[in-house]
Amino acid sequence: MGIHAVSVMLEALNIDAQHATVAKFIQNELDAEREKVALLHQQGSQQAELLREQGAQQFELLRQQQADADDAVRARRIDDGDMQAAIAQSNLAGRAKTWALGLKLHDPHAFGSLESLQVAAQTNV
């Protein structure tokens, strides 16, 4: 509806009806904006919850990979710390493997033992 049409409609009303109409229009606009803000807040909360769930899943995956690496080391009865760390790294997958390889590129001696790999992984989850 154009400005001219609104003006003609308001002129047909008495002053109290004009005020009531304008007040109702403003209230409707405020309510619509509040709904938008509430929807954005709800979407933000859902995204935060999704990120928490993804983080928990990543942590659980890393724990499983560490357990697999521990089992592999024990099964091979390896006592050498460097070999234990190498076997553990070979059992990593996905982002954990990418993270470990990135660290290894910067410092070839980053993981001198299985323990150092596990501690570094837990502090970077």
N, CA, C and O of each residue as an XYZ file, in Angstrom:
500
protein
N       0.853     -1.163      0.000
C       0.000      0.000      0.000
C       0.904      1.232      0.000
O       1.895      1.280      0.728
N       0.565      2.210     -0.803
C       1.386      3.400     -0.909
C       1.137      4.393      0.213
O       0.180      4.270      0.977
N       2.017      5.374      0.295
C       1.917      6.405      1.329
C       0.625      7.197      1.176
O      -0.025      7.520      2.170
N       0.244      7.515     -0.076
C      -0.969      8.306     -0.316
C      -2.206      7.552      0.189
O      -3.088      8.150      0.806
N      -2.273      6.253     -0.071
C      -3.429      5.461      0.360
C      -3.516      5.426      1.882
O      -4.606      5.542      2.442
N      -2.381      5.266      2.553
C      -2.361      5.247      4.015
C      -2.811      6.597      4.553
O      -3.580      6.667      5.512
N      -2.327      7.667      3.931
C      -2.692      9.015      4.367
C      -4.200      9.243      4.245
O      -4.815      9.797      5.157
N      -4.794      8.827      3.140
C      -6.235      8.993      2.928
C      -7.015      8.195      3.975
O      -8.011      8.679      4.513
N      -6.563      6.972      4.262
C      -7.261      6.141      5.247
C      -7.189      6.759      6.641
O      -8.177      6.762      7.375
N      -6.011      7.284      7.006
C      -5.867      7.888      8.326
C      -6.692      9.163      8.450
O      -7.250      9.436      9.513
N      -6.777      9.952      7.371
C      -7.548     11.202      7.411
C      -9.030     10.932      7.637
O      -9.748     11.778      8.170
N      -9.485      9.746      7.229
C     -10.900      9.405      7.393
C     -11.230      9.067      8.849
O     -12.402      9.020      9.223
N     -10.212      8.833      9.666
C     -10.425      8.468     11.066
C     -10.338      9.695     11.965
O      -9.727     10.698     11.598
N     -10.956      9.609     13.151
C     -10.790     10.703     14.114
C      -9.397     10.595     14.734
O      -8.697      9.608     14.509
N      -8.996     11.587     15.500
C      -7.630     11.673     16.029
C      -7.283     10.479     16.920
O      -6.167      9.963     16.847
N      -8.221     10.033     17.759
C      -7.955      8.885     18.632
C      -7.749      7.606     17.821
O      -6.867      6.805     18.130
N      -8.558      7.421     16.794
C      -8.429      6.237     15.942
C      -7.110      6.279     15.169
O      -6.481      5.243     14.953
N      -6.689      7.490     14.750
C      -5.398      7.629     14.063
C      -4.259      7.193     14.982
O      -3.384      6.424     14.587
N      -4.288      7.702     16.221
C      -3.239      7.345     17.191
C      -3.231      5.832     17.452
O      -2.172      5.208     17.510
N      -4.420      5.260     17.608
C      -4.515      3.819     17.870
C      -3.980      3.012     16.687
O      -3.292      2.009     16.879
N      -4.292      3.446     15.473
C      -3.828      2.745     14.275
C      -2.312      2.809     14.158
O      -1.662      1.802     13.878
N      -1.751      3.997     14.373
C      -0.294      4.161     14.300
C       0.381      3.352     15.412
O       1.397      2.699     15.172
N      -0.175      3.392     16.621
C       0.400      2.636     17.739
C       0.367      1.133     17.450
O       1.326      0.421     17.747
N      -0.738      0.653     16.869
C      -0.839     -0.771     16.535
C       0.182     -1.140     15.462
O       0.798     -2.203     15.533
N       0.363     -0.274     14.473
C       1.348     -0.525     13.417
C       2.756     -0.620     14.010
O       3.517     -1.531     13.685
N       3.090      0.335     14.885
C       4.424      0.340     15.514
C       4.610     -0.916     16.363
O       5.677     -1.529     16.338
N       3.575     -1.303     17.115
C       3.666     -2.508     17.948
C       3.878     -3.752     17.090
O       4.673     -4.623     17.443
N       3.168     -3.836     15.967
C       3.345     -4.977     15.061
C       4.775     -5.032     14.517
O       5.358     -6.111     14.408
N       5.335     -3.878     14.178
C       6.717     -3.823     13.686
C       7.693     -4.273     14.774
O       8.619     -5.038     14.504
N       7.484     -3.794     16.011
C       8.343     -4.205     17.128
C       8.261     -5.713     17.370
O       9.281     -6.371     17.577
N       7.051     -6.250     17.342
C       6.874     -7.692     17.549
C       7.584     -8.497     16.463
O       8.205     -9.522     16.747
N       7.490     -8.033     15.228
C       8.154     -8.730     14.123
C       9.670     -8.725     14.309
O      10.329     -9.737     14.067
N      10.226     -7.591     14.738
C      11.676     -7.511     14.969
C      12.098     -8.395     16.136
O      13.153     -9.027     16.088
N      11.278     -8.443     17.186
C      11.594     -9.312     18.332
C      11.610    -10.783     17.913
O      12.455    -11.556     18.365
N      10.675    -11.159     17.049
C      10.638    -12.541     16.556
C      11.901    -12.868     15.768
O      12.437    -13.971     15.877
N      12.376    -11.909     14.973
C      13.612    -12.123     14.208
C      14.794    -12.334     15.146
O      15.610    -13.230     14.932
N      14.882    -11.507     16.183
C      15.984    -11.623     17.145
C      15.904    -12.963     17.875
O      16.924    -13.623     18.074
N      14.703    -13.364     18.274
C      14.533    -14.648     18.970
C      14.937    -15.807     18.067
O      15.564    -16.763     18.524
N      14.580    -15.727     16.789
C      14.934    -16.780     15.843
C      16.448    -16.849     15.660
O      17.022    -17.938     15.634
N      17.097    -15.691     15.532
C      18.554    -15.665     15.392
C      19.229    -16.234     16.636
O      20.211    -16.968     16.528
N      18.710    -15.901     17.811
C      19.272    -16.428     19.063
C      19.122    -17.949     19.110
O      20.043    -18.659     19.514
N      17.958    -18.437     18.695
C      17.710    -19.878     18.699
C      18.663    -20.578     17.728
O      19.199    -21.638     18.052
N      18.879    -20.003     16.548
C      19.795    -20.603     15.577
C      21.217    -20.615     16.122
O      21.945    -21.589     15.933
N      21.620    -19.535     16.801
C      22.952    -19.474     17.396
C      23.134    -20.536     18.463
O      24.196    -21.151     18.557
N      22.106    -20.754     19.266
C      22.165    -21.788     20.303
C      22.276    -23.176     19.684
O      23.013    -24.030     20.179
N      21.539    -23.394     18.602
C      21.599    -24.692     17.927
C      22.984    -24.926     17.332
O      23.500    -26.042     17.390
N      23.594    -23.881     16.759
C      24.932    -24.015     16.192
C      25.947    -24.309     17.283
O      26.839    -25.134     17.086
N      25.831    -23.654     18.425
C      26.755    -23.898     19.532
C      26.619    -25.334     20.026
O      27.622    -25.987     20.315
N      25.401    -25.826     20.125
C      25.174    -27.209     20.557
C      25.762    -28.193     19.547
O      26.358    -29.201     19.928
N      25.594    -27.897     18.273
C      26.152    -28.757     17.229
C      27.675    -28.801     17.318
O      28.274    -29.868     17.181
N      28.300    -27.651     17.545
C      29.755    -27.607     17.681
C      30.218    -28.399     18.901
O      31.231    -29.096     18.837
N      29.487    -28.300     20.011
C      29.834    -29.084     21.202
C      29.756    -30.580     20.901
O      30.635    -31.349     21.292
N      28.695    -30.983     20.203
C      28.537    -32.401     19.868
C      29.654    -32.873     18.942
O      30.184    -33.972     19.110
N      30.011    -32.037     17.963
C      31.089    -32.412     17.051
C      32.412    -32.525     17.794
O      33.205    -33.427     17.521
N      32.652    -31.620     18.725
C      33.872    -31.679     19.528
C      33.919    -32.945     20.363
O      34.966    -33.582     20.470
N      32.794    -33.312     20.954
C      32.736    -34.538     21.757
C      32.976    -35.765     20.879
O      33.653    -36.706     21.294
N      32.425    -35.752     19.676
C      32.636    -36.877     18.760
C      34.103    -36.977     18.352
O      34.660    -38.073     18.276
N      34.731    -35.817     18.087
C      36.151    -35.809     17.710
C      36.997    -36.333     18.864
O      37.928    -37.110     18.651
N      36.678    -35.912     20.084
C      37.433    -36.360     21.249
C      37.284    -37.873     21.416
O      38.264    -38.567     21.687
N      36.074    -38.379     21.257
C      35.843    -39.819     21.396
C      36.594    -40.587     20.314
O      37.158    -41.647     20.588
N      36.608    -40.070     19.103
C      37.355    -40.708     18.016
C      38.842    -40.754     18.342
O      39.501    -41.770     18.120
N      39.367    -39.654     18.868
C      40.781    -39.610     19.239
C      41.074    -40.610     20.355
O      42.100    -41.289     20.326
N      40.183    -40.701     21.331
C      40.378    -41.676     22.414
C      40.411    -43.103     21.859
O      41.232    -43.918     22.278
N      39.520    -43.395     20.923
C      39.493    -44.726     20.319
C      40.783    -44.998     19.549
O      41.335    -46.097     19.605
N      41.255    -43.976     18.827
C      42.494    -44.146     18.071
C      43.672    -44.374     19.012
O      44.550    -45.187     18.723
N      43.694    -43.663     20.133
C      44.774    -43.865     21.100
C      44.709    -45.268     21.697
O      45.742    -45.909     21.891
N      43.516    -45.742     21.983
C      43.367    -47.097     22.522
C      43.839    -48.127     21.499
O      44.501    -49.101     21.859
N      43.503    -47.916     20.228
C      43.968    -48.819     19.174
C      45.486    -48.811     19.085
O      46.113    -49.860     18.931
N      46.074    -47.623     19.184
C      47.534    -47.515     19.126
C      48.171    -48.218     20.322
O      49.168    -48.922     20.167
N      47.607    -48.034     21.502
C      48.121    -48.722     22.698
C      48.076    -50.240     22.505
O      49.023    -50.952     22.840
N      46.959    -50.715     21.961
C      46.830    -52.158     21.720
C      47.876    -52.645     20.727
O      48.465    -53.711     20.908
N      48.106    -51.860     19.676
C      49.097    -52.248     18.668
C      50.494    -52.301     19.272
O      51.262    -53.216     18.976
N      50.830    -51.334     20.111
C      52.148    -51.302     20.755
C      52.300    -52.506     21.683
O      53.329    -53.181     21.671
N      51.269    -52.768     22.486
C      51.338    -53.905     23.410
C      51.424    -55.231     22.653
O      52.156    -56.137     23.053
N      50.669    -55.334     21.554
C      50.671    -56.574     20.781
C      52.051    -56.847     20.189
O      52.448    -58.002     20.038
N      52.768    -55.802     19.861
C      54.103    -55.965     19.279
C      55.195    -55.978     20.346
O      56.363    -56.213     20.039
N      54.823    -55.730     21.575
C      55.756    -55.706     22.714
C      56.963    -54.808     22.415
O      58.115    -55.216     22.558
N      56.669    -53.610     22.009
C      57.717    -52.654     21.647
C      58.054    -51.808     22.866
O      57.167    -51.251     23.512
N      59.344    -51.715     23.175
C      59.798    -50.927     24.319
C      60.359    -49.572     23.910
O      60.418    -48.659     24.734
N      60.765    -49.426     22.670
C      61.378    -48.185     22.196
C      60.307    -47.097     22.062
O      59.308    -47.280     21.367
N      60.530    -45.956     22.741
C      59.559    -44.856     22.742
C      59.295    -44.292     21.360
O      58.147    -44.008     21.017
N      60.353    -44.122     20.550
C      60.166    -43.594     19.192
C      59.306    -44.534     18.352
O      58.442    -44.081     17.600
N      59.539    -45.833     18.477
C      58.752    -46.805     17.713
C      57.300    -46.824     18.185
O      56.379    -46.939     17.375
N      57.102    -46.714     19.484
C      55.738    -46.673     20.012
C      54.985    -45.477     19.435
O      53.835    -45.597     19.012
N      55.658    -44.312     19.423
C      55.027    -43.100     18.885
C      54.751    -43.259     17.393
O      53.706    -42.827     16.907
N      55.682    -43.877     16.662
C      55.497    -44.072     15.220
C      54.304    -44.987     14.941
O      53.513    -44.722     14.036
N      54.177    -46.055     15.712
C      53.038    -46.967     15.527
C      51.732    -46.257     15.878
O      50.725    -46.421     15.188
N      51.754    -45.480     16.938
C      50.550    -44.733     17.323
C      50.144    -43.768     16.215
O      48.962    -43.655     15.890
N      51.124    -43.072     15.634
C      50.822    -42.131     14.553
C      50.269    -42.865     13.335
O      49.384    -42.351     12.652
N      50.779    -44.053     13.061
C      50.291    -44.801     11.898
C      48.844    -45.252     12.088
O      48.152    -45.544     11.113
N      48.387    -45.310     13.326
C      47.004    -45.705     13.601
C      46.043    -44.522     13.638
O      44.833    -44.718     13.742
N      46.559    -43.300     13.555
C      45.685    -42.128     13.561
C      44.980    -42.008     12.215
O      45.444    -42.532     11.203
N      43.849    -41.308     12.226
C      43.100    -41.090     10.990
C      42.480    -39.702     11.008
O      42.358    -39.082     12.065
N      42.095    -39.226      9.859
C      41.373    -37.959      9.733
C      42.149    -36.759     10.237
O      43.339    -36.607      9.962
N      41.447    -35.901     10.988
C      42.053    -34.658     11.479
C      43.184    -34.927     12.454
O      44.146    -34.161     12.514
N      43.082    -36.009     13.220
C      44.143    -36.334     14.176
C      45.443    -36.638     13.438
O      46.518    -36.214     13.861
N      45.340    -37.371     12.340
C      46.533    -37.704     11.553
C      47.119    -36.439     10.927
O      48.334    -36.243     10.944
N      46.264    -35.586     10.377
C      46.718    -34.327      9.784
C      47.416    -33.467     10.825
O      48.467    -32.886     10.555
N      46.828    -33.386     12.022
C      47.426    -32.600     13.107
C      48.800    -33.148     13.469
O      49.757    -32.383     13.587
N      48.912    -34.473     13.648
C      50.184    -35.081     14.051
C      51.250    -34.893     12.975
O      52.404    -34.600     13.287
N      50.868    -35.060     11.713
C      51.836    -34.877     10.626
C      52.299    -33.427     10.544
O      53.474    -33.165     10.287
N      51.388    -32.488     10.759
C      51.756    -31.068     10.756
C      52.776    -30.749     11.836
O      53.745    -30.030     11.594
N      52.552    -31.287     13.026
C      53.511    -31.072     14.115
C      54.851    -31.723     13.803
O      55.908    -31.156     14.082
N      54.798    -32.909     13.226
C      56.019    -33.655     12.897
C      56.826    -32.917     11.829
O      58.056    -32.976     11.839
N      56.156    -32.224     10.910
C      56.862    -31.448      9.885
C      57.643    -30.298     10.507
O      58.755    -29.993     10.077
N      57.062    -29.661     11.517
C      57.736    -28.542     12.178
C      58.848    -29.006     13.107
O      59.876    -28.342     13.236
N      58.641    -30.139     13.748
C      59.637    -30.667     14.682
C      59.686    -32.185     14.546
O      58.817    -32.883     15.070
N      60.698    -32.703     13.845
C      60.777    -34.152     13.628
C      60.837    -34.960     14.925
O      60.524    -36.150     14.926
N      61.235    -34.327     16.023
C      61.334    -35.021     17.306
C      60.192    -34.634     18.247
O      60.327    -34.733     19.466
N      59.075    -34.196     17.679
C      57.947    -33.726     18.493
C      57.405    -34.820     19.403
O      56.990    -34.546     20.529
N      57.406    -36.035     18.928
C      56.856    -37.139     19.711
C      57.957    -38.161     19.974
O      58.179    -39.071     19.175
N      58.632    -38.001     21.088
C      59.711    -38.922     21.439
C      59.209    -40.199     22.076
O      59.948    -41.175     22.202
N      57.951    -40.186     22.475
C      57.384    -41.383     23.103
C      55.876    -41.389     22.886
O      55.278    -40.394     22.477
N      55.293    -42.527     23.170
C      53.841    -42.655     23.065
C      53.151    -41.707     24.038
O      52.121    -41.115     23.714
N      53.719    -41.565     25.226
C      53.151    -40.655     26.226
C      53.131    -39.219     25.730
O      52.131    -38.520     25.894
N      54.234    -38.766     25.121
C      54.291    -37.377     24.648
C      53.259    -37.139     23.552
O      52.674    -36.058     23.483
N      53.024    -38.134     22.694
C      51.996    -38.017     21.658
C      50.612    -37.926     22.292
O      49.798    -37.098     21.883
N      50.342    -38.764     23.282
C      49.033    -38.759     23.932
C      48.777    -37.453     24.672
O      47.674    -36.910     24.610
N      49.781    -36.949     25.368
C      49.623    -35.684     26.107
C      49.376    -34.542     25.128
O      48.487    -33.718     25.344
N      50.157    -34.490     24.057
C      49.985    -33.424     23.059
C      48.606    -33.509     22.424
O      47.967    -32.482     22.196
N      48.145    -34.702     22.138
C      46.831    -34.871     21.515
C      45.720    -34.423     22.452
O      44.769    -33.774     22.016
N      45.825    -34.756     23.723
C      44.773    -34.384     24.671
C      44.727    -32.886     24.912
O      43.652    -32.340     25.160
N      45.860    -32.208     24.845
C      45.863    -30.761     25.070
C      45.415    -30.000     23.836
O      45.102    -28.814     23.932
N      45.376    -30.651     22.676
C      44.993    -29.975     21.438
C      43.641    -30.409     20.918
O      43.296    -30.084     19.782
N      42.865    -31.130     21.701
C      41.528    -31.551     21.258
C      40.576    -30.408     21.407
O      39.394    -30.544     21.091
